[in-house]
Amino acid sequence: MLEISVRRRMLWVGAAAFPLHNLSRVQAARYVPDRGAALLGLLKWLLGAVVAFAVLDLVFGGDTSAVKGNEGPLLVVLVLVVVFAGRALFEAATPILIVETAGGTWMVVTLPNADELRDIAGRIVHAIDHPEAEFTKNVYRFTQYNGPVVQQKGNGNTGMRL
């Protein structure tokens, strides 16, 4: 469970606290993976594998008997490259809540439900405009991949994952 709340003019996301007066952006959006970069990465790895095979072919002078029977590692590398790149190519868009401070620090919360993130964003914005406003919202982690995940970046923050 992750608690997101506003208490006494502070936004709390788990154990991280942000002063409401220091927030410069609160936005519910969808993160779409960079499929072009994933495809380019796949092509680079495949080209690297072809070059490695060509170098091995040159080293052994075209004698495939030296390589014969040892294709397993090459096939494993090719399958892993295709699986990892394919995962990035076909990854679905993820609903995110972005909270950015005036100092450049930003935090991203992901949840499976975009409506819940929009509701939380609206409550935070309402609390910025209304000093007396407070709220607490508990979000639950369903599994490792679709539960609430928090990433914090900027100004020396190394980030955290809850």
Secondary structure by P-SEA (a helix, b strand, c coil): cbbbbbcccbbbccccccccccccbbbbbbbbcaaaaaaaaaaaaaaaaaaaaaaaaaaaccccccccccaaaaaaaaaaaaaaaaaaaaccbbbbbbbbccccbbbbbbcccaaaaaaaaaaaaaaaacccccbbbbbbbccccccbbbbbbccccccccc
